[in-house]
Amino acid sequence: MELEILTPERKLFSGEVYGVQLPGISGSFEILDKHAPLVSALKAGKVKILKDKNSNPLVYTINGGFAEVINNKVAVLAEGAVEA
């Protein structure tokens, strides 16, 4: 699936991934390939990007925002983010 992490300043990440873990306001959740459509508010926390099943995750810290999943594409709109 395709993942984009966007902040008001720039595109932080864009590419094909195996999965992504996100800090939802009601708790962390994971998006994998062919996930059902979803829109969720995000709280401040860590976003873990899994490039494939066996690799170490890339980690970004966000200040909150929103995530949208549609047609096997995940868009994370973060208020602010840095690579951890």
N, C-alpha and C positions, 0 to 999 in steps of 0.2 A: 504494500500500500504506500501511498505517497503522503509525506508529512511536510508541513510548513509551519514554522514558528515565526510570527511577525510581531514587532514592537512598533510604536509610533515612529521610532527613529530609523529602523532598518529591518531587513529580513535576516533573522538569526540563523535559521536552518532551513534547508530545502533538500529533499531527497527521498529515495525509496528506503523503507524500514520494515522490519519484521513486526515491531510493536512499539507502543509508547505507554508509559505510566504517567498519570496526571494527578495533581492534588485537587480533587473536587471539593466543593464546600461541605459536602456530607461525608467525605472520606476519599481516600485514594482509589483510583480505578485504572484498568488497563484496556487499551484498544488494540485489537489484533486484526489481521486480514479479514475482509468481508464483514466487518462489524455493522450492526444495524444503524440507521441514521440516528443522530444524537446531537443535542446542544446542551452544554453544561457550563455553569459558572465555575471558575477556578479560584482557589484561595492561594495565598502566598505559600510557596513550597518548592519542591524539586520535581522537575520533569526528567524522566529517564527514558532515553531513546535506545531501543534495541535494534541494532543494524541487522543482526541475524541471531539465531538461537544460541550460538556459542560465544559470541563476542561480549566484551565488557561494555556496559552501557555508557553512552555519552550523557552527562548530567548538566542541566541548566537550572538555575534558581530563578523563579519568576515572582513577581509582586502581585499576582492575581490576574484575572482576565476571563476569557471565554474559550471554549473549544467547540468545534463543529465537525461532525463526521457525516459525510455524504458521498455516495458513489466511490467507496474505497479510498477517499482522500480525507485527511485530518488537517484542519486548520486551527492553530492555536494563536489566539490574539491576546498577547500579554501586555500588561501596562508597563512593564519593565522587566528585563531579563539579563542575566550574565551567565557565562559558562562557569560551572563549578569545578 
